[in-house]
Each structure stands twice: as C-alpha cells, then as structure tokens.
Amino acid sequence: WLTKKQKRALYEALEKVKA
C-alpha cells in the first residue's frame, strides 16, 4: 500500500502529465 508521501508524489506526477 502506498504511503502518504508516495501518493503525493504520484498525484504530482499525474498533474505534470495532464498539464
């Protein structure tokens, strides 16, 4: 299971891909 830091990094990566 992902930790909060891992989730944060994952969401930021998705934001970069969308942008």
C-alpha distance matrix in Angstrom:
0.0 3.8 6.6 9.7 11.5 9.4 9.6 13.2 14.0 12.8 14.9 17.7 17.8 18.1 20.9 22.7 22.7 24.1 26.7
3.8 0.0 3.8 6.6 8.0 5.7 6.1 9.6 10.3 9.5 11.7 14.2 14.5 15.3 17.8 19.5 19.9 21.4 23.6
6.6 3.8 0.0 3.8 5.4 5.1 6.1 8.5 9.9 10.4 12.2 14.2 15.3 16.5 18.4 20.1 21.2 22.6 24.3
9.7 6.6 3.8 0.0 3.8 5.4 5.0 6.1 8.6 9.7 10.5 12.2 14.2 15.3 16.4 18.4 20.0 21.0 22.4
11.5 8.0 5.4 3.8 0.0 3.8 5.4 5.0 6.2 8.5 9.9 10.6 12.3 14.3 15.3 16.7 18.6 20.1 21.1
9.4 5.7 5.1 5.4 3.8 0.0 3.8 5.4 5.1 6.1 8.6 9.9 10.6 12.4 14.3 15.5 16.7 18.5 20.1
9.6 6.1 6.1 5.0 5.4 3.8 0.0 3.8 5.5 5.0 6.1 8.5 9.8 10.5 12.3 14.3 15.4 16.5 18.3
13.2 9.6 8.5 6.1 5.0 5.4 3.8 0.0 3.8 5.4 5.2 6.2 8.6 9.9 10.6 12.5 14.4 15.4 16.5
14.0 10.3 9.9 8.6 6.2 5.1 5.5 3.8 0.0 3.8 5.5 5.1 6.2 8.7 9.9 10.7 12.5 14.4 15.4
12.8 9.5 10.4 9.7 8.5 6.1 5.0 5.4 3.8 0.0 3.8 5.5 5.1 6.3 8.7 10.0 10.7 12.5 14.4
14.9 11.7 12.2 10.5 9.9 8.6 6.1 5.2 5.5 3.8 0.0 3.8 5.4 5.0 6.2 8.7 9.9 10.6 12.3
17.7 14.2 14.2 12.2 10.6 9.9 8.5 6.2 5.1 5.5 3.8 0.0 3.8 5.4 5.0 6.3 8.8 9.9 10.5
17.8 14.5 15.3 14.2 12.3 10.6 9.8 8.6 6.2 5.1 5.4 3.8 0.0 3.8 5.4 5.2 6.4 8.8 10.0
18.1 15.3 16.5 15.3 14.3 12.4 10.5 9.9 8.7 6.3 5.0 5.4 3.8 0.0 3.8 5.4 5.1 6.2 8.6
20.9 17.8 18.4 16.4 15.3 14.3 12.3 10.6 9.9 8.7 6.2 5.0 5.4 3.8 0.0 3.8 5.4 5.1 6.1
22.7 19.5 20.1 18.4 16.7 15.5 14.3 12.5 10.7 10.0 8.7 6.3 5.2 5.4 3.8 0.0 3.8 5.5 5.2
22.7 19.9 21.2 20.0 18.6 16.7 15.4 14.4 12.5 10.7 9.9 8.8 6.4 5.1 5.4 3.8 0.0 3.8 5.6
24.1 21.4 22.6 21.0 20.1 18.5 16.5 15.4 14.4 12.5 10.6 9.9 8.8 6.2 5.1 5.5 3.8 0.0 3.8
26.7 23.6 24.3 22.4 21.1 20.1 18.3 16.5 15.4 14.4 12.3 10.5 10.0 8.6 6.1 5.2 5.6 3.8 0.0
